[in-house]
């Protein structure tokens, strides 16, 4: 994976949290579930140093578009 440059504000800007919803069965019984973020490991440059961090797929996609 290529190295990317990012600052902390940009990383926070695209961050999403886990959302809560319902699983709905055929009989319409609702149980709680979590919509988790798609976290991936990526090596990015922070202050000129390569750092391996966990980013969401959305953050990685946004970084690739800025290059």
Buried (B, 14 or more C-beta within 10 A) or exposed (E): EEEBEBEEEBBEEBEEEEEEEEEEEEEEEEEEEEEEBEEEEBEBEBEEEEEEBEBBEEBBEBBEEEE
